[in-house]
Each structure stands twice: as C-alpha cells, then as structure tokens.
Amino acid sequence: MDIIGLIGVIISWGERLFKAIKKFFEWRTQGSIKSYKKRFAKGMQTIIDNRDKAVRLLYNYYASSNTKHDAVYTIRYLYEDGHSRDMALITRPNLVLTKNPNFKIDSVYGGPISHFSFPKNELTSGKKKWDALGIIAYEGHKYSLYSVSENGTLEFRDTTFHTYRATFGEIYDEFVMTVADKGIDKLKNYSQSKQRSLLPLRKKYLGSLDRILDLHQRICAGGVITMFAARTPDDVVIYAQKRSAIVSDEPNLYTLVPRAFHESLISPTDEFNLETTIYRECYEELFKGEMKIGDHVEHDFYLSEKPGIRDLVAGKGVNHTLKPTALLWDLYRGNFIVTYCLYVHDQTWYAKYGNELTLNWEYASENKTAARASRSEVLGLLNRNDWAQDSYFAFVEGLRWLSAQEPLMESFNSKLPKLIFSRI
C-alpha cells in the first residue's frame, strides 16, 4: 500500500472513530438528561409531599444569619382545626394589605443593572442545560427589584433572563436536586455548615437574610401573581390551574392565572409598571394571545389584538378593580413577589368575553378547560396540597380582600385561615 492509500485508510478509520465517539457522548448525554429529569422530578415531589420539612429546612438555614434589616417575618396560616401551613416566604407586616389597609404599590424605572457582572462561563452553562432538558426559557429583559420605599414605591432595573437564571436562578434547582439525592430528613438534620457545603450556589448568592434583602447588590428577579375573579349573574368565578411540566418556573404545581415574571419584551422604559405585566399576561394566559417581539412593535400591542383585554384595560376602576395585596420574598429562590386581586365586577364584561378565556401552553394540557372555579369549589381549592406557595398566599389574601368587597363572597372571610407572622 502506498503512502496515499495509507493516509486514506487512516482518515477513513479516523472518521469512523469520530462518529463512534460522538455517538457515545450523545448516548451518555441522553442518559444524563434522563437521570437529571428523573432526579429533579423526585426532588420536586419530595418537597411537595414534605412541604413543612422543606420550609423548616430553609428556616434553619437562615435562622442564625444576623440581619441589619428590622421587622422581617415569615408567614404561616393557621386553620380552624388547629393545623397550620408554614410558608417559605418573608415580608414585613406593613407590606401586606391584611395588616396595612393603606398598602399600595407604585413602580419606577432606574435603568439597566450596570454595577456588577458575572463570568461568561457562569452564564453559558445554564443555557446549555436548559436546551438539553427541553426547558422553554424565553430570552428577554427581566426587571430586578432595586429598592422599596416606605410608601410602597418599587424601583426596578433591568437585566436578561439568562443572566438571572444562570446565577441566582440556579439556587432552586440546586435545592431540588440536593433534596432528591440526600433526602429531606437527612438534609434537614445536617449541621448548617454541612448544608452550606451541599448547597454552594445558595451560599454564594443568597447565603443570609442580608443577601436576600440587600437588593442593590444582587439580581432580585420576580413578578406578579394575580387572582383573577369575575362576577356572573349569580356567582363569582376564579381562575386557577395546574402548570405544565415543561415550564421553567413552578412545573406541575397549582397556581393562579395570570402569573408571570416582571419583564420587558419590547421596551424596558415602557413596561416597568407591574400593571403592564399583569394586563399583558391576561392577554397571553387567559385570552391565549400570541406574544410579539420586535423593534417596531408597541409595548401595548395586545390592546389591538383582543377586544376583551382592550375593554378591560380601558375600564380600570369602572368594570374592574386591580388591588395589590402584598409584597413578599421567596426563600426557595430569593425572588420578589407582588400579589394582586383583579376583580371584574361588571357582569356585562364577563357575559361578553367570558367564553373567550382559555389557557396557553404553560398549563397542563389535560386541564385546559377546567380553569374556572365557582364559589362552591373555592373551599376545595383551599385544601389542595399541590399549590405553589406564592399562588396559595395570593389566593387566600385575594379571597380575604374580595370577601370585603363583594356581598356574594362575604361568608368566606370566616372560613379563611388566620395569617400569622413569626420571626425566622
């Protein structure tokens, strides 16, 4: 065999070897993905089945962290039969409508985050993982809560979703996977130093209450959760639903509709108001509207797409009331949460547009037609164990406010659990 022939054979075998190696790594990657999904599902289910233990684990993690922030409390619901539900949520009583009748929310925009950055490798590894797992995570500008004034004015600055998700947004995934691998009981009984060694991202990004509440020094993404309720001739209906398994936030859990990250899809300077996100998400999640992104798209394009949402926005204070009920922080993720109740008290609006309300891809396909709950079904919803905790809070506090506004709902006030604040 001459030298040219030998080179040809070597090249041929090299190509075969390359293909074999490629197939091996593809096989290994698929196996790794299957394993990750299985472990993540196991961790999620463990947390759902052991909600109180998971919350207590987080309480213990942060209990010894001294904080310069005064009057920070955890939230617990106490029921008539004596049982309680602990929530991995922190707030101040003056930021909850039930305790502060004058509670209100205003929004201002402070520009992009520019005073800190992250290494490139931190930002690219997360994106690869989401792509491999088939998680739908749209790129866009997410608003980060930068400050909270005494009168309820929230200043927002913007960053990208991938920047948040690859850094602060990874701590929840880490928590779920550690629960899956170690078990909730074993993890809960470890010393704090051992817990910190097993949760290095949490230690790095949100290792203390001060780190959670020092909004200037971190990305504090988050969003709104809204209890959408509407008056019919003889009832009040509320929208809630189980989320799809393929969303990146609260998969497979029961939530209120609409809920969303506070984000800008078109113009950060025009979409910083929390109410903008609420109405846009009503368009997407309730009217099944299609999002539009582009330089030449108006940020309120949806007003011309669906007459129902146009009439709703135009009738604020006339056909509906939009009431903020609380500002919270989630200990699982460190995110901010602003809860609202949107009550459509004009029966003519619902008679005209109620049949158009449906659900988009974010919700489990088997439940797309079961989102509406009447008064007779509300108490059953209160007893579900598979609620996302922030939606459950928004649901209870939305009902509490609504029971004082709507005579048909007045009897519910005495049936709602008592809201308890405790030091962590």
Residue, then its C-alpha position, 0 to 999 in steps of 0.5 A: m500500500d502506498i503512502i496515499g492509500l495509507i493516509g486514506v485508510i487512516i482518515s477513513w478509520g479516523e472518521r469512523l472513530f469520530k462518529a463512534i465517539k460522538k455517538f457515545f457522548e450523545w448516548r451518555t448525554q441522553g442518559s444524563i438528561k434522563s437521570y437529571k429529569k428523573r432526579f429533579a422530578k423526585g426532588m420536586q415531589t419530595i418537597i411537595d409531599n414534605r412541604d413543612k420539612a422543606v420550609r423548616l429546612l430553609y428556616n434553619y438555614y437562615a435562622s442564625s444569619n444576623t440581619k441589619h434589616d428590622a421587622v422581617y417575618t415569615i408567614r404561616y396560616l393557621y386553620e380552624d382545626g388547629h393545623s397550620r401551613d408554614m410558608a417559605l416566604i418573608t415580608r414585613p407586616n406593613l407590606v401586606l394589605t391584611k395588616n396595612p389597609n393603606f398598602k399600595i404599590d407604585s413602580v419606577y424605572g432606574g435603568p439597566i443593572s450596570h454595577f456588577s457582572f458575572p463570568k461568561n462561563e457562569l452564564t453559558s452553562g445554564k443555557k446549555k442545560w436548559d436546551a438539553l432538558g427541553i426547558i422553554a426559557y424565553e430570552g428577554h429583559k427581566y426587571s430586578l427589584y432595586s429598592v422599596s420605599e416606605n410608601g410602597t414605591l418599587e424601583f426596578r432595573d433591568t437585566t436578561f433572563h439568562t443572566y438571572r437564571a444562570t446565577f441566582g436562578e440556579i439556587y432552586d434547582e440546586f435545592v431540588m436536586t440536593v433534596a432528591d439525592k440526600g433526602i429531606d430528613k437527612l438534609k434537614n438534620y445536617s449541621q448548617s455548615k454541612q448544608r452550606s457545603l451541599l448547597p454552594l450556589r445558595k451560599k454564594y448568592l443568597g447565603s443570609l437574610d442580608r443577601i436576600l434583602d440587600l437588593h442593590q447588590r444582587i439580581c432580585a428577579g420576580g413578578v406578579i401573581t394575580m387572582f383573577a375573579a369575575r362576577t356572573p349573574d349569580d356567582v363569582v368565578i376564579y381562575a386557577q390551574k395546574r402548570s405544565a411540566i415543561v415550564s421553567d418556573e413552578p412545573n406541575l404545581y397549582t397556581l393562579v392565572p395570570r402569573a408571570f415574571h416582571e419583564s420587558l419584551i419590547s421596551p424596558t422604559d415602557e413596561f416597568n409598571l407591574e400593571t403592564t405585566i399583569y394586563r399583558e399576561c391576561y392577554e397571553e394566559l387567559f385570552k391565549g394571545e400570541m406574544k410579539i417581539g420586535d423593534h417596531v412593535e408597541h409595548d401595548f400591542y395586545l390592546s389591538e389584538k383582543p377586544g376583551i383585554r382592550d375593554l378591560v384595560a380601558g375600564k380600570g376602576v369602572n368594570h374592574t378593580l386591580k388591588p395589590t395585596a402584598l409584597l413578599w420574598d421567596l426563600y426557595r429562590g430569593n425572588f420578589i413577589v407582588t400579589y394582586c386581586l383583579y376583580v371584574h365586577d361588571q357582569t356585562w364584561y364577563a357575559k361578553y368575553g367570558n367564553e373567550l378565556t382559555l389557557n396557553w401552553e404553560y398549563a397542563s394540557e389535560n386541564k385546559t378547560a377546567a380553569r374556572a372555579s365557582r364559589s362552591e369549589v373555592l373551599g376545595l381549592l383551599n385544601r389542595n396540597d399541590w399549590a405553589q406557595d406564592s399562588y396559595f398566599a395570593f389566593v387566600e389574601g385575594l379571597r380575604w380582600l374580595s370577601a370585603q368587597e363583594p356581598l356574594m363572597e362575604s361568608f368566606n372571610s370566616k372560613l379563611p385561615k388566620l395569617i400569622f407572622s413569626r420571626i425566622 
